[in-house]
Amino acid sequence: MSFPPYPKYKPSGVEWLGDVPEHWEVWKMAHAFSVIGSGTTPRTDNRTYYDEGDIPWVNTGDLNDGILEACEKHITRYALAEHSSLKLYAPESILIAMYGATIGKLGRLSFPATVNQACCVLSGISSIDPSYIFFWFVGLRQQILSLATGGGQPNISQDIIRSLRVGCPPLVEQTQIAAFLDRETGKIDELVAEQRRLIELLKEKRQAVISHAVTRGLNPNAPTKPSGIQWLGNIPEHWEILATKRFFRLIVEPAPNDNDFELLSIYTDIGVRPRKELEAKGNKATTTDGYWKVKMGDIIVNKLLAWMGAIGVSNYDGVTSPAYDILRKTRPLEPRYFDYLFRCGICFTEFRRHSRGIMDMRLRLYFEEFGQLPMPFPPDKEQVEIVAFLEGETAKLDALTAEAERAIELLQERRTALISSAVTGKIDVRNAV
């Protein structure tokens, strides 16, 4: 659906805002809000500032580009009284992350709250519709970010935000624009939600296909037998059950100190990859002192995160951190079959159960325990067939997932463009409400 422009325009006097409808005014942000401020972080080692606190304290991590219904942390009334830079901001206040990983992230309070020093708060709205101005910030986010100062850590300071100029239609028209955007973005958000549900279903399907193939094989008519393992159930009659140490051994092979090796890492979502593909740190180790050498076909295990999926086969020769275990096959087998098996949800549960540690994030899966774990072991030829089948099936599912992710990107681009066009007066939606 397309929308007409306004009949007449005039220069806004702001380069990145361009022309605005002739009857609109252009305000400084400081004229739209009576309060533009921030907050602070009370000392975290003083429990009287936090224990049993009932005053919401919003951090930039709470910002969701929408209405905030709750926040993670609270402070005490004592903390509020002790810190002059802490203020209790009213509902309808708009929050903007000024710096850090969440820079530009937005939120709109639905409850009174304090904030930390990374949040800028615009409060005390005067002659402007709160929904309209919130949409304005969403639609003009990239332009606002372009005004950030500082190299290492860009910052959109309170002064920058105060000086922003906003095109303001009459209040009735602001309400019309906000109502239009509420309706249209709601439709887009539902389409995005549908695509996200599809992605989740595809992930579940992918996991189910892998799990069935690596534990039941490809022949649905093959006779089965009890595996003797509760989490595994029945397996094809001709398969073996072997302890992992029967076909993999732990390798400790220091890398030669010539620095000419691909630096490899293991990731929970994608397995083993050269670090250069995901991190801007170059592809060579600055020194290979203390690193382990990895050969193609080795299994790399992050002992600390194996139970979360940080385990997989290496398709590369290279080096990796001594924090990882390197497993090398001791008999003929297809390593990619075990990559699929070890990265399967049913194995994660077993890895966690046999890991040592006092809490989840300290759990470690040592080879002493890993090597004892019984695993299905199909004949070599069948391992290869299972891998070929899974590569074909997962490629189809991954392609569908990529299509859904691309659809989400296009919908989100459409959403931002629609908001931007409406709040800057590029389109006239008064008759579309």
N, C-alpha and C positions, 0 to 999 in steps of 0.2 A: 504494500500500500504506500502511495506517495502522498505528500502533503504540500500545499502551496506555500510560497513565501509570503511575507507580509507585503502590503501594497507599497510602502515607502520605507527607506532606511536613511540613517545618518551615521557619520563617523563616531565611533565610541571614544576616540582619543587614546585607545589602548591597542598596541600593535597586535598582540595575540588574540584580542577579542574581536577586532575587525569592526564592521558596521553592525549597528543594532537597529531594530525597528524605531521609526521616527518618534513614536510617542513614549518610548522607554526612557527611563533615567539611568544614569551611570553613577553608582555609589562606590565610595571606599568601603571596604569591609568593616572598618571601624565605625562607620555610620549605621551599619545594620545591626550591630551588637553593642550593648553597653559594657560588656565584660569580655576581654580576650586575655586569657591567662593560662596557667599551667599548674604544676604541683611539685611534689618531691617524694623521695623514698625515705621514710623513717628508718633509723638504724635497725637492721634485721637481727642484731644480737641483743636487742632490748625487747624482751618478750612482753613487757607491759604495753608496747605499742601494737601488738598483734593478738595476743592470746585472748580468746573470747570476744574479739572485736566484732562490732555489728555495723560498721560504716563501710560501704563499698569503696574499694580502692582499685581503680581501673588502670591496668597496664596496657601498653600498645598491643600485646599479644591477645587481649580480649576483643580488640576491634574486629568487626565482621562485615564492614561495608553496609551495615543495615542497622536496625534498631537493636540496641543492647538490652536484653532481658535480664541478664545476670553478669557477674564477674567472678573471677576465681578467688580473689583475695579480699580480706577486710582488715580494717584497722580499728583501734579503740578510740573512744572519745578523748582519752588522755593524749593519744598521739596527735589528734586534731588540735587540741588546745596547746600542745607544746611546740607546734610547727606553724609559724605564721604564713609560710608559703603553701600550706595545705588549706584548700577552701572546699566547701561543700557546694557543688554545682547543681543547678536545678534540672529536672526533666526537660527534654527538648534541646538541651545543650548539644552542640556538635563537637566531636572529638576528632583530632587529626594527629597521626603519628608524624613527628617532626624529623626523626632521624632513625638510623638503624635498619635492620632487615625488613621492618614493616613500614618504612617511610611512605607516606601518602595514604596509608590505610585509614579508614573512616569509621565512625560510629555515632549513633544518636541515642542519647540517654533516655531511658524510660523510667528512671528512678534517680533520686539524689545520690551523688557520688563525688568522691575525691579522685585525684589522678596522680600518676607519677610524673617525673620531670620530662619525659619524652612525649607526653601528650600536650597538644595545644587545645584549649577549650574555648569555644565561642558560645557565650551565654547572654541572656537578657535580650532576646530577639525584639527588634523594634520595627514595626511597619513592614514586616516581611514574613511570608508564609514559611514555617519551618521545613515543611516537606519540599517546597520549591528550592530553598537554599541548600538543603542537603543534596538534592538531585544536581544542583549546580556544581557542588564540589565533586560529586561522582563523575559528572560529564567532563569537567575541566581538569581532572586529576593530572594528566600528562603535562598539560601546560603549566600547572602549578609546580610540578616536580622539576620542570625545566628551569625554574627560577632558583633552585636550591644552590647554596654556596658551600664551599669546602671541597677539597679533593678526595682525601681518604674516606671521609664520612660525610656525604652530602647532607645538608641541613636546611629544612624550610622553617626558618625561625618565626617567632611570634611577630617580629617586625615585618617580615615578608608577607605573612598572612594578613596583618593589619592593613598593609598598603594595597592589597588586591582590590581590583575594581570589578564590580559585578553589574551586569545589565539587569535592571529592575523594571518589569512591567507593573502596571497598577495591581494592587493587592488582589482584586477579583480575578484578574488574568493569571496571576501567579498560582492561585488556587486551581484554576482551570488547567494550567499546564501540569501542575503536580498531580491532579486527578487523572489526567490523560496518561502520564508516565507511570503512575501506580498501576493502572489497568494494563498498559502495553508491556511494561517490564514484568508484570505478574505472568502474562502469557509466555513471554520468553523464558522466564525462570522455570515454568512448568515443563517446557520443552527441554531445557537443560537437565532438569531432574529426571525426565524420562530417559535421556541419553546416559545419565549416570547410573540409573537402575539397570539399563542394558549392559553397561560396562561391568557392573557387579555380577550380573547373570553370566556374562561371558567368562569372567574370572572363575566363577564356580564351575562352569562347564569345563573349562580348561583343566582345572585341578582334578575334576572327576575323571576326565578322559585319561590323564596321566596316571592317576592312582589306580584305575582299573587295569591299564595296560601293564604297569610295572609289577602288579601283584597277581594278576589273573592271566596275562598273556593275551594273544590276539584270537585264539581259536575258542569260540564259545562252547564248542562241543567236546573240548578236551576233558578227559577224566580228571577229577581232582582228588586231593587227599588233605587231611588236616595238617596244617603246618606245625601244630604244637605251640604256636605263638598267638596269644590272645588278640593282639592288635592286628595280626595279619590274616587270621582265619584260614580258609582253604586256599590251596595253591594247585596249579597243574601237577598231575601225578609224577611227571618226569623231571620236575624241577628239584633242585637241592635247597636245603637250608644250611647256610654256612655262617660261622662267626666272621665278622668283617676282617679280622686279622688273618684269616685263611686266604684272602685274595688281595689284601692291601697291607703294606708295611709302612711304618713311620720312617721318613727320610730326614736326616739332618745333614745337608750338603751345603757348607758355606760357599757363597758366591765368590768367584775370583775377583780380586780388587782392581778391576780395570774400568769400572763405571759404564761399560758399554752394554748395558742390559735394559730391557723393557721393565719398568717398574709396575708390578701387578698388584691389584687390590681385589678384595672379595666384597660384593654388595648383596644385601638381602634380596633385592628385587630382581637383579639382572645377573647375578653370579660373578664370575671372574672376568675382569676387564683391565686393560692398560689404564693406569691412572690418568694418562694424558687425555683420554676420551671424555673424562668427566670432571677433571680438575685442572685449573690453569696453573699447573706447577711444572710443566715440562714432562718429557717422557723418559728421562734418564735419572737414575738415582745420583745424587750429588756425591755419594760414596756408597759402596756396597759392603762396607765393613759391617759384619754382623748379620747381613741379609742371608736368606736361604735361596738356593738356586732352585728353579722350577722348570720342569720339562713338560712339553705338550703331552696331555693325557693324565698328568698328575691331578689329584684332588686336593684343593686347598680348603682348610678348615679354620675358620675364625673360632677359636675355642670359646671365646666369650659370648659370641652371638650365633653359634651353630643352631641353637634351638629356635632362633628367629629366622633361619634361612640363609645365614652367611656361610655357605658351603657350596662348592661346585667344582667342576672340571675346568682345567686351564686349556684353552686352545692355543696357547702361546708358550714359547720358551722365554724365560725372564727371571726376575728376582722378586722376592716379596718379604714382608716384615717377619722378623723372628717371633713375633707374637702369634703367627699362624703355624699350624701343623701342615706338613706336606705328606700326602699319602701316595705311594707308587704301587702299581699292580705287581703281583708276584706270580701271576698265571695269566694265560690268554683270556681276555675279556674285552668288552666294549665299554670304555670309561663313560661314554655319554649315557648309557643305560643307568649307571649308578648316579650320574648327575641328576637325571630325572627322579630316580628313587630317593636319593638323599634330600632333594629339594621338595619332596612331597609332604603334605601336611601330616600324614600319619607318622612320618619319621620325626618331624619336629617334636611331637609329643614324647617320643621315646628319647630323643636327644635331651630334652629338658629333664625328663625323669632320671637320667643317668648323669646329669651334670652335677658338679660339686660347687657349693657356695651357700652363703647365709641369706642371700636375697636375689631376686630375679636378675638384677643388673650386675651381679657378681658371679653368676653361675658360669662354670667353665666345663666344657666337655673335653676331657683328656683322653688320649688314645688308649690308655690303660682300660678305660670303660668302653670307649667307642669300639675298640677292637673286639670286645666280647659280645657286642650286639649281634644277634642272629639276623641275617638278611636273606631274602629270596635270591637264588642264583640259577637263572635259566641257562640252557646250553648257549655257547658262544654265538652260534648262528641265529638263534632266536633273539638274543640281546640286540644284534644288529637289525633284525627285522622290526623289533619293537621301537628302536630309535628312529628308523626310517618312517614308520607309521606315525609316531608322535611328532616328528618334524613336519610332516605334511598336515596333520590335524591342528597342531598349535599354530602353524603359519596361517591357516584359514581363520582361526579364532583371533589371532593377533591382528590380522588385516581388518576384521570386523571391529575390533576394539579401536584400532587407529582411525577408522571411519567415524566411529562415535566420538572419539576425542576431537577430531577435526570439526565435526558438527558442533560440538560445544564451543570450540574456539570461534567459529563463525557466528554462532548465536550471541556469544559474549561481545564480539566486535559490533554486531548489529545493535545490541543493547546500549553499549557505550555511545555509538554514533547517534542513535535516536535521542538519547538523553542530551548529548552535547548540542545537537541541532535544535532541540526544543528550548533549552535554557539560554541559548545565545540568540534566539530569534531567527535562526536560519529557516525554520518552518513555522507555519501558523497552524496551531492545533486547537484554536478556540472553538471551532465548529465540530471538532472530532470528539468532544467530551460527551 
